[in-house]
Amino acid sequence: MTEEPEEKGTPQESPPPKTEDAPTQPHVPQFVIPRSLYIATALIVVGSFALTFFVRNPYTQSVTEGGGFYERSTDNSALMWVAIFVGIPASFWAYKRWILPLFERK
């Protein structure tokens, strides 16, 4: 067996001292999405499926003979007016409330 020669006179290397600027806690992300935005997005997705499959049922429309589906059904223009007077202003409010604050500098 060969032994490594001991080096006398050379100081042992010590680890570099820690600087005070180093963060001790994990970095918190700056782009935080509010929980209410997740809930609103989920409600919009679920509502769109409910509207498609229960109010404007595409299966019923496809199997109805003739062109009398819209005359005999409960489908009317009320949903369109609700979308215009409620849905569009609500989308602008949500944009102002949740989307714009994400891009503001603090």
C-alpha positions, -999 to 999 in steps of 0.1 A, spaced: 0 0 0 12 34 -8 5 63 16 0 98 5 27 121 17 16 146 43 20 182 33 31 202 62 29 239 62 -2 242 39 -33 254 57 -65 235 53 -91 250 31 -120 263 50 -154 269 34 -161 304 22 -180 325 48 -217 329 42 -228 363 31 -256 381 49 -274 388 16 -283 351 11 -319 344 17 -326 320 45 -362 313 33 -373 299 0 -382 325 -26 -419 334 -28 -431 335 -64 -441 370 -75 -468 358 -99 -495 346 -75 -529 337 -89 -558 343 -65 -579 313 -54 -611 331 -64 -598 332 -100 -595 294 -100 -631 292 -87 -645 316 -112 -627 297 -141 -642 264 -128 -677 279 -126 -674 292 -162 -663 259 -175 -690 239 -157 -716 265 -166 -707 263 -203 -711 225 -202 -744 228 -184 -756 253 -209 -746 232 -238 -759 199 -227 -790 208 -207 -804 241 -221 -794 238 -257 -793 200 -259 -774 192 -292 -787 156 -291 -823 167 -290 -817 192 -318 -801 165 -340 -828 139 -336 -857 163 -340 -874 157 -374 -882 188 -394 -874 224 -386 -898 229 -357 -874 224 -328 -871 261 -320 -908 267 -323 -918 239 -299 -890 242 -273 -883 266 -244 -853 280 -263 -858 317 -268 -838 348 -269 -838 353 -232 -804 335 -229 -789 358 -254 -800 389 -235 -788 374 -202 -754 369 -219 -754 404 -233 -765 423 -201 -750 400 -175 -722 379 -190 -703 406 -209 -703 432 -180 -693 403 -156 -664 394 -179 -652 430 -180 -654 432 -142 -635 399 -138 -608 412 -162 -604 444 -142 -606 426 -108 -582 396 -115 -563 400 -147 -551 436 -146 -537 434 -111 -514 406 -122 -495 430 -144 -492 460 -120 -458 467 -107 -455 468 -69 
